[in-house]
Amino acid sequence: MYYTYLCPIINLNLNEMLNQVKDLVGKRVKLILMNDDPKTNPIAPNTMGTIMSVDDMNYYRVKWDDGRIINLLPEEDKYEIIENPIN
C-alpha cells in the first residue's frame, strides 16, 4: 500500500522519508566531535560506529565500536558517513 501523507515540516512524503531512514540504517559513521558536556562521558573523536535506527526526532541510534550505544544528534554533533568502509 502506498501512503501519500505529505509532511509539512520538511515537504517530503512519508515513503520518501522512510526510504531515507532505511538508507541510513546499517551505515558506518566516524565521529568527529560529540557536542556534549565532558562530564557525561561522550564518545571520543575518531570513534567508528554503525547506525542501528533513526527515531522520530531524527536522532541516530549508533552502536559505537567501543561497545556503547549512544545517540548521534545530526544537528549538533559533527560526524561523517563512511560510504565504502574497508572492514
PyMOL CGO cylinders between C-alpha atoms (Angstrom):
from pymol import cmd
from pymol.cgo import CYLINDER

trace = [
    CYLINDER, 0.00, 0.00, 0.00, 1.33, 3.44, -0.88, 0.3, 1, 1, 1, 1, 1, 1,
    CYLINDER, 1.33, 3.44, -0.88, 0.69, 6.26, 1.57, 0.3, 1, 1, 1, 1, 1, 1,
    CYLINDER, 0.69, 6.26, 1.57, 0.91, 9.81, 0.29, 0.3, 1, 1, 1, 1, 1, 1,
    CYLINDER, 0.91, 9.81, 0.29, 0.81, 11.72, 3.55, 0.3, 1, 1, 1, 1, 1, 1,
    CYLINDER, 0.81, 11.72, 3.55, 2.65, 14.96, 2.98, 0.3, 1, 1, 1, 1, 1, 1,
    CYLINDER, 2.65, 14.96, 2.98, 4.90, 16.06, 5.81, 0.3, 1, 1, 1, 1, 1, 1,
    CYLINDER, 4.90, 16.06, 5.81, 4.50, 19.86, 6.05, 0.3, 1, 1, 1, 1, 1, 1,
    CYLINDER, 4.50, 19.86, 6.05, 7.70, 20.42, 8.03, 0.3, 1, 1, 1, 1, 1, 1,
    CYLINDER, 7.70, 20.42, 8.03, 10.22, 19.08, 5.53, 0.3, 1, 1, 1, 1, 1, 1,
    CYLINDER, 10.22, 19.08, 5.53, 8.00, 18.76, 2.48, 0.3, 1, 1, 1, 1, 1, 1,
    CYLINDER, 8.00, 18.76, 2.48, 8.65, 15.06, 1.82, 0.3, 1, 1, 1, 1, 1, 1,
    CYLINDER, 8.65, 15.06, 1.82, 6.06, 12.37, 1.54, 0.3, 1, 1, 1, 1, 1, 1,
    CYLINDER, 6.06, 12.37, 1.54, 6.11, 9.57, 4.09, 0.3, 1, 1, 1, 1, 1, 1,
    CYLINDER, 6.11, 9.57, 4.09, 7.53, 7.00, 1.69, 0.3, 1, 1, 1, 1, 1, 1,
    CYLINDER, 7.53, 7.00, 1.69, 10.48, 9.24, 0.80, 0.3, 1, 1, 1, 1, 1, 1,
    CYLINDER, 10.48, 9.24, 0.80, 11.15, 9.82, 4.50, 0.3, 1, 1, 1, 1, 1, 1,
    CYLINDER, 11.15, 9.82, 4.50, 11.07, 6.09, 5.22, 0.3, 1, 1, 1, 1, 1, 1,
    CYLINDER, 11.07, 6.09, 5.22, 13.44, 5.41, 2.33, 0.3, 1, 1, 1, 1, 1, 1,
    CYLINDER, 13.44, 5.41, 2.33, 15.92, 7.96, 3.66, 0.3, 1, 1, 1, 1, 1, 1,
    CYLINDER, 15.92, 7.96, 3.66, 15.82, 6.33, 7.09, 0.3, 1, 1, 1, 1, 1, 1,
    CYLINDER, 15.82, 6.33, 7.09, 16.29, 2.87, 5.57, 0.3, 1, 1, 1, 1, 1, 1,
    CYLINDER, 16.29, 2.87, 5.57, 19.29, 4.16, 3.64, 0.3, 1, 1, 1, 1, 1, 1,
    CYLINDER, 19.29, 4.16, 3.64, 20.96, 5.32, 6.89, 0.3, 1, 1, 1, 1, 1, 1,
    CYLINDER, 20.96, 5.32, 6.89, 20.40, 2.15, 8.92, 0.3, 1, 1, 1, 1, 1, 1,
    CYLINDER, 20.40, 2.15, 8.92, 23.49, -0.05, 8.72, 0.3, 1, 1, 1, 1, 1, 1,
    CYLINDER, 23.49, -0.05, 8.72, 25.77, 2.77, 7.53, 0.3, 1, 1, 1, 1, 1, 1,
    CYLINDER, 25.77, 2.77, 7.53, 29.10, 3.26, 9.24, 0.3, 1, 1, 1, 1, 1, 1,
    CYLINDER, 29.10, 3.26, 9.24, 29.85, 6.64, 10.80, 0.3, 1, 1, 1, 1, 1, 1,
    CYLINDER, 29.85, 6.64, 10.80, 33.00, 8.26, 12.09, 0.3, 1, 1, 1, 1, 1, 1,
    CYLINDER, 33.00, 8.26, 12.09, 32.57, 10.73, 14.92, 0.3, 1, 1, 1, 1, 1, 1,
    CYLINDER, 32.57, 10.73, 14.92, 34.47, 13.98, 14.55, 0.3, 1, 1, 1, 1, 1, 1,
    CYLINDER, 34.47, 13.98, 14.55, 33.13, 15.72, 17.67, 0.3, 1, 1, 1, 1, 1, 1,
    CYLINDER, 33.13, 15.72, 17.67, 30.29, 14.97, 20.04, 0.3, 1, 1, 1, 1, 1, 1,
    CYLINDER, 30.29, 14.97, 20.04, 28.98, 18.31, 21.22, 0.3, 1, 1, 1, 1, 1, 1,
    CYLINDER, 28.98, 18.31, 21.22, 28.35, 17.20, 24.79, 0.3, 1, 1, 1, 1, 1, 1,
    CYLINDER, 28.35, 17.20, 24.79, 29.34, 18.02, 28.35, 0.3, 1, 1, 1, 1, 1, 1,
    CYLINDER, 29.34, 18.02, 28.35, 32.63, 16.24, 29.15, 0.3, 1, 1, 1, 1, 1, 1,
    CYLINDER, 32.63, 16.24, 29.15, 31.15, 15.07, 32.47, 0.3, 1, 1, 1, 1, 1, 1,
    CYLINDER, 31.15, 15.07, 32.47, 28.65, 12.88, 30.57, 0.3, 1, 1, 1, 1, 1, 1,
    CYLINDER, 28.65, 12.88, 30.57, 31.48, 10.82, 29.05, 0.3, 1, 1, 1, 1, 1, 1,
    CYLINDER, 31.48, 10.82, 29.05, 30.81, 11.50, 25.36, 0.3, 1, 1, 1, 1, 1, 1,
    CYLINDER, 30.81, 11.50, 25.36, 32.19, 9.27, 22.61, 0.3, 1, 1, 1, 1, 1, 1,
    CYLINDER, 32.19, 9.27, 22.61, 35.82, 10.07, 21.76, 0.3, 1, 1, 1, 1, 1, 1,
    CYLINDER, 35.82, 10.07, 21.76, 36.62, 11.73, 18.43, 0.3, 1, 1, 1, 1, 1, 1,
    CYLINDER, 36.62, 11.73, 18.43, 37.50, 9.38, 15.54, 0.3, 1, 1, 1, 1, 1, 1,
    CYLINDER, 37.50, 9.38, 15.54, 35.43, 6.53, 17.03, 0.3, 1, 1, 1, 1, 1, 1,
    CYLINDER, 35.43, 6.53, 17.03, 33.59, 4.48, 14.41, 0.3, 1, 1, 1, 1, 1, 1,
    CYLINDER, 33.59, 4.48, 14.41, 30.08, 3.11, 14.79, 0.3, 1, 1, 1, 1, 1, 1,
    CYLINDER, 30.08, 3.11, 14.79, 27.09, 1.65, 12.96, 0.3, 1, 1, 1, 1, 1, 1,
    CYLINDER, 27.09, 1.65, 12.96, 23.68, 3.35, 12.72, 0.3, 1, 1, 1, 1, 1, 1,
    CYLINDER, 23.68, 3.35, 12.72, 21.10, 0.97, 14.21, 0.3, 1, 1, 1, 1, 1, 1,
    CYLINDER, 21.10, 0.97, 14.21, 17.98, 3.13, 13.80, 0.3, 1, 1, 1, 1, 1, 1,
    CYLINDER, 17.98, 3.13, 13.80, 16.70, 6.67, 13.32, 0.3, 1, 1, 1, 1, 1, 1,
    CYLINDER, 16.70, 6.67, 13.32, 13.98, 7.94, 15.68, 0.3, 1, 1, 1, 1, 1, 1,
    CYLINDER, 13.98, 7.94, 15.68, 11.19, 10.45, 15.13, 0.3, 1, 1, 1, 1, 1, 1,
    CYLINDER, 11.19, 10.45, 15.13, 13.45, 13.30, 16.32, 0.3, 1, 1, 1, 1, 1, 1,
    CYLINDER, 13.45, 13.30, 16.32, 15.96, 12.33, 13.59, 0.3, 1, 1, 1, 1, 1, 1,
    CYLINDER, 15.96, 12.33, 13.59, 18.48, 11.14, 16.19, 0.3, 1, 1, 1, 1, 1, 1,
    CYLINDER, 18.48, 11.14, 16.19, 20.71, 8.29, 15.02, 0.3, 1, 1, 1, 1, 1, 1,
    CYLINDER, 20.71, 8.29, 15.02, 20.96, 5.38, 17.47, 0.3, 1, 1, 1, 1, 1, 1,
    CYLINDER, 20.96, 5.38, 17.47, 24.55, 4.22, 16.98, 0.3, 1, 1, 1, 1, 1, 1,
    CYLINDER, 24.55, 4.22, 16.98, 26.38, 1.17, 18.26, 0.3, 1, 1, 1, 1, 1, 1,
    CYLINDER, 26.38, 1.17, 18.26, 29.89, 2.50, 18.66, 0.3, 1, 1, 1, 1, 1, 1,
    CYLINDER, 29.89, 2.50, 18.66, 32.93, 0.27, 18.21, 0.3, 1, 1, 1, 1, 1, 1,
    CYLINDER, 32.93, 0.27, 18.21, 33.83, 0.85, 21.86, 0.3, 1, 1, 1, 1, 1, 1,
    CYLINDER, 33.83, 0.85, 21.86, 30.71, -1.16, 22.77, 0.3, 1, 1, 1, 1, 1, 1,
    CYLINDER, 30.71, -1.16, 22.77, 28.43, 1.68, 23.82, 0.3, 1, 1, 1, 1, 1, 1,
    CYLINDER, 28.43, 1.68, 23.82, 25.10, 2.54, 22.23, 0.3, 1, 1, 1, 1, 1, 1,
    CYLINDER, 25.10, 2.54, 22.23, 24.62, 6.31, 22.26, 0.3, 1, 1, 1, 1, 1, 1,
    CYLINDER, 24.62, 6.31, 22.26, 22.56, 8.60, 20.04, 0.3, 1, 1, 1, 1, 1, 1,
    CYLINDER, 22.56, 8.60, 20.04, 24.23, 10.81, 17.49, 0.3, 1, 1, 1, 1, 1, 1,
    CYLINDER, 24.23, 10.81, 17.49, 22.46, 14.15, 17.12, 0.3, 1, 1, 1, 1, 1, 1,
    CYLINDER, 22.46, 14.15, 17.12, 22.94, 15.15, 13.48, 0.3, 1, 1, 1, 1, 1, 1,
    CYLINDER, 22.94, 15.15, 13.48, 22.11, 18.80, 14.10, 0.3, 1, 1, 1, 1, 1, 1,
    CYLINDER, 22.11, 18.80, 14.10, 24.62, 19.13, 16.96, 0.3, 1, 1, 1, 1, 1, 1,
    CYLINDER, 24.62, 19.13, 16.96, 27.37, 16.53, 16.61, 0.3, 1, 1, 1, 1, 1, 1,
    CYLINDER, 27.37, 16.53, 16.61, 30.00, 16.51, 13.88, 0.3, 1, 1, 1, 1, 1, 1,
    CYLINDER, 30.00, 16.51, 13.88, 30.41, 13.23, 12.01, 0.3, 1, 1, 1, 1, 1, 1,
    CYLINDER, 30.41, 13.23, 12.01, 30.91, 11.73, 8.60, 0.3, 1, 1, 1, 1, 1, 1,
    CYLINDER, 30.91, 11.73, 8.60, 29.15, 8.81, 6.98, 0.3, 1, 1, 1, 1, 1, 1,
    CYLINDER, 29.15, 8.81, 6.98, 31.63, 6.30, 5.61, 0.3, 1, 1, 1, 1, 1, 1,
    CYLINDER, 31.63, 6.30, 5.61, 30.20, 5.21, 2.25, 0.3, 1, 1, 1, 1, 1, 1,
    CYLINDER, 30.20, 5.21, 2.25, 32.60, 2.35, 1.49, 0.3, 1, 1, 1, 1, 1, 1,
    CYLINDER, 32.60, 2.35, 1.49, 34.06, 1.01, 4.76, 0.3, 1, 1, 1, 1, 1, 1,
    CYLINDER, 34.06, 1.01, 4.76, 37.14, -1.16, 4.40, 0.3, 1, 1, 1, 1, 1, 1,
    CYLINDER, 37.14, -1.16, 4.40, 36.09, -3.74, 7.02, 0.3, 1, 1, 1, 1, 1, 1,
]
cmd.load_cgo(trace, "trace")
